[in-house]
């Protein structure tokens, strides 16, 4: 257990894209700093986000084009204007209505401004960034440039020489696309500069940043294209098995995620270098990290690639203990959280507990007929993280409204607060529990219903788009939340 998680804290779950603002999604501008102020004022010391990588077209932060790169959509353009590298009156042509394209175009314009106007120290800072991140940045920038050339097709549909990464083809592409590649590197430089300014501001206000590592990476990613030996692929580079989970609470057919599985034997032989590099990248960004689908480090669900659902998969053991030992040896005591939801076995629990990692407790899962339910607060211990719900759950109000009268009564019988409405009752239970860290989704603080949920697992439409507005946060709501944080000794 990392020292940061060895005391009582309160956190708020809010992805950067959900921040208010004028753009198509929240970004790393003034609203993010305003949110830090809100957390500080309410006594909250943890801000949990979803992964900050560059997503595919569906917007899912759990299916990204790189395990290292940041999402350029989160770049704040006013920051570039303040540097003098961009005029906010700049346009990218009237024929383009795609917001992602427009922002990328404007950042490219800012790169031209940077090249002409940045002082020597700023130029050197950019070059230093490119050198320090070259281990992933060089391949990523070339990958994105080529992906744009080929109309965003997956890398396995590119010409053979590039698909197989023949050195001559790569060298020629780097020369031909140099201007585009440099612009993509600048985009990443700007993202990380803005992120670290926000993180530093949060640190000065006593707020820790809590990130999320998807256990798997997307097949259509720079990671798989540039590191095929790390993954279970055939000679042609195709997947014969894909990742997912069997039927569970969220889906009767399971979830077929479609990610490639790791070739753990190769990773063993290389001292888990690919994973260690990934952990290093994320710990440069966050104070605390959640390993999404932690149970996949003990055994992962392998589904034949030709199957349409996850039903006909099988569990395949993974060397999680070896990997975690290497992480511990390289980085010392890290503040890691195990996302131990779903089908959890004694072996998964042992892996979590052997490394003293906090697991997750979800109150929306707690109130069945079994008093031994591990999500009931009476069964908690200090070394865990409790949530009313996560980004994959309905909002607490939406969840509660969907229950029948008997189920609602059982919850109030357990809590003993029949006069306290939802979601306040569940927030009260989370903050009042013995768990060292209690994290409340922003939707619950705002008392919002089902239309404001972030994601519905197993669906591909309408997810990841929720945003809040400061007008929704009345003084009463903020004040009551701050009162509970202090009442239960979490500030």
Beta strands, then each sheet from edge to edge (+ up, - down):
strand 1: 9-13
strand 2: 46-48
strand 3: 208-213
strand 4: 241-245
strand 5: 255-260
strand 6: 288-291
strand 7: 299-304
strand 8: 313-317
strand 9: 336-338
strand 10: 359-362
strand 11: 384-387
strand 12: 437-441
sheet 1: 9+ 6+ 3+ 2+ 1+ 12+ 11+ 10+
sheet 2: 5+ 4- 7+ 8-
end
